[in-house]
Structure formats: C-alpha cells, structure tokens
Amino acid sequence: MKNVLLVGGGKIGVAITEFLSQSGDYKVTVADRDPASLARMPSDDNVTLREIDILSRDFFSAVEGHDIVLSATPYHLTAKVAEACKQGGAHYLDLTEDVESTRTIKKLSDGANTAFVPQCGLAPGFISIVAYDLARKFDKLRDVQMRVGALPVFPHNALKYNLTWSTDGLINEYCNPCESIRDGVLVEVPALEELEQFTLDGVEYEAFNTSGGLGTLCDTLAGKVENLNYKTARYPGHRDIIKLLVRDLHLGTRRTIFKDVLETAIPITYQDVVLVFVTVSGWINGHLTQESYAKKIYAQTVGGRLMSAIQITTACGICAMCDLLVEGKLPQSGFVRQEEAKLSDFLANRFGRYYGQEK
C-alpha cells in the first residue's frame, strides 16, 4: 500500500478519502486544522485523521514517511505544501486553479527527485487531457475551444447557480486575468468578457472568460495553434449579475465581502451536473476538419454517500492522476503537466471511468 497524506478536509477532501481508502491500495492520512472537518471524513481502517495547521513547523515533519501528498487546500496554501513535499521527498499533486500558484510549483519542482503535478481537478485538469488528445489528431491546428460548467440541475434563483465547490476558487476565476492564445500570440484577457451562447442537448448555455482553466496548455501548444481559449459555462443571465457584483459594486477588489455575500445568499447543492465541451478545428490530410468532445456527469451515490458531480469529477481527477503516477504512466520527477496523461489511460482508470459514465 502507498501512504498518502491528504491536506484539506473539505467537500472535495471527503470524496478523495472515500475513493482512495475504498480502493484498498492506499492508506490515507487526512490533515486539517479544523476538527469538525476531520469528523466528516469517512470512517475506515485505511483512514487516519490528524489535526494540524499547515502553517505550523510541525507540518513539515507530518509529510515525512508519505509516498504521495495530495493538496486539497485553498490556493494560497499550496506553495507551503509543495515546499514540504520537496523537503520530505514525496510526490506532490494539487487541485489549484490559480495561475501564480502553479508557476510557484513549477519553480519548486526544479531539481526535485519526485513528481510535482498541479491542477489535477476538472478545469484545469481533465479538460486539458481531453483538449490535448483531440489536438494531437491534427496535422495543423487552428482553434482549440474549451468550455466547462458545474451547474445546478434545478436552478431557482436569479443567478441560476448554487455553490458546488470552493468559493475562493470561484471568485478567483471570476476576478483574475485569463490566459489565451490569439492569432498565435499569448495574451491575457479580462475575466467575464467575450460572452457567447451555445446549445447542447437542447439546453441553452452562456460562456465567458474565466481564469485558470487552460492549465499549462498555453505553454504546451505555443507556436502550434492559432487560437486557444477557455470559458466557463453557465445558464443565460448569470454573467451579467456577476459582472455587476465584480465590476460595478467593486466586490472583485473586496473578495472577503464577496465571499461572505455568496456564502450567505447562495446555498450549496448536491444535485448538480458537470458539463465538459471541447471543440478543436484544423487540418487533417489537407482538409479543414472539426472534432468535438461533449460529456455531462451527474451527482450520484458513492460508498453510501451522495456526492455532487463536482465532487466526483474533481476528486476522481486527482485520484486517477495519483494512480497513473504510481503505475509509472506519468513522469516520476520534476514538473508534470496534465496533458502528459493519455486520455485513454485516464478513462480506463478505476477513478477516471466516472467521467465516462452515462446518467
């Protein structure tokens, strides 16, 4: 069995612990400073709970003896976890969507004897694996468009949205600059702009720029694609209200207040759907061609516990990458990009298969 330290006992941490502990191949130690969060963890012989503050000196010693560390903490703590992994000689995986945090992880990975694999969730994460798999089929690329949404199945408020994952991460996506490639040039564009409409399976959606979803694809496809972009999908009308809050009411610069507003007014839901939609166009054998990948993943019961679609997809993303690392299907040292995983390997994995299931 591999010894895994999971840092962070939130909603995603619960799902990660459930999947890994039930596999029979991992002993999981869950570390969190909040005893209430630890109390929500699955009860299993393969699960150990440890109350500890990541910012304390004791955390570095807590990493010792573990083969792999999974970070499910807020993005501003990921560097601390990664530093401890480099010192302790453990493989490192995280779920961050934050661009600057990933750049820090990349610097820390220089000269490391273990693998540093950031952005192992849904977007960034699985979406990059899909996009790169499609892109590799083309002799010459024109456009790569990536759209992802985590949405309530039963929208009822003006936002047509419920909280399904980290509020800090959501605010990050809505407020931070967004990387993209336009006409072959890497640029930064503002979040919440370039609104578009599309229909999938008879349902209308809107999509707009958000930060972090491209992961490392801008680097991977630099010089190979004319246009590359990522947008978040929502039900129509959502963007305009969020833009009012972020820009007109200036909550984008007062994120503590923004977070309080969202968590006070918008309930969480476990009845959600995750939408993954990628379209790639370019030339194959001299013909201008387009290929698309579309999938919807719904909430379901896992191990007797109802899990939201975003819990499942995010947790399965990092668990599958953990498996692929252990199986030697990913580089064993240095900085590892999501798109270095083969889509076929990911979907064949016992955790990755949840992405391929039909409702």
Steps between C-alpha positions, in 0.01 A plus 500: 500500500607855429493750786311813396470825691190695403523863606155656529179348633238694307230372264754381245720351772211282615457363149874440448520312829198287409641401161858429611423320826243272337743403224706291740826629357548814707532585867374856534592746772272806489656817640290805588504759778120484539376208715148537356636441149690192616185365666327493159760269350407141411555251781730230367796290617707660222425855622690688772406850613752760610420846630779732389551851365675513161676819605651341811851358520354158577354472151837434336557201726146379428592451134787265584423133443240564233549398138250747358345825622171627358419865562130586518563830677422859392738616227695736727624203706617277216856635497546406866385145431726472196802627695441232762478234227831604347667492840336171595553324166132435425312523171272805491159543334250782542167640380592866461354714223720794596750593229759660730490205741573264210795713392635474854458121496690484172794687652499274805508191277838594354752239607242296692532121513124461519213608277313829542160472332279808550149570369367144525129580517239566235602836353790525505558128493287260300404767248866540399539125451197496269605809304853377442379154399279656231771746393754223441282357222553807281785565259455874554283674761278802462276530809475321835194601702436364850172547689421364848215564740394366839130581515193423711260255339213705646596871478264722696660835590584801282858377456370157394788365702584322826833471676652164419870538588756744642363854522856636500570313178178625342584862583851447363356387168264797479758766592848403378642557149458215252771356276422422138666480160370734228635493147794299628591747778472434875285772658311573820133590473260618774268257675123517436545629144444353150153371583364235264191278479480134407253211522582143599243220525224757461616709798612862455823616664718806504880498530752769588868540584614372840847456643709185537309245293766464231757365742833467319356464150614847396858383548442157348328632185705817456593538133264215404153658520348822366237543772465333840249603765310379804158618617269406786149389407197624692127537440411823312495815712758390757791697357322835506418474871853386591646784293281745695637365828864479390531819297220745580488426875879443511474172691782370283734714708325413827504124477434431867171686470426329167554158658275586793225620265512182292514258793224683688262526206571200274442149638717204409347212306583137441257482208728630229634422155850551363521595134819437301508629143812524282515592132819486291535602135791480258633299210513122468634359172456840336134542604372762742338284769328542835475248785313541827471328836190550715410335827264560792571345840234494770494465878479145630540288811852368563574274796160576651565874483326741259769690312450797274623484142773755576614295800520188285674657202750698708582215738519241222731729305766508770444135600544383139818705462624349826438150360670582170801636687527185711462282189789680328277651230615852592851643543640415842684824568482872427207704377221292341229655283147361490518448125788255549235246604340308216121533482466126436700421816296749703158371390609138548602576857272387784451863608513663158221273378248720685555755225381251242184381671159588362223623728 
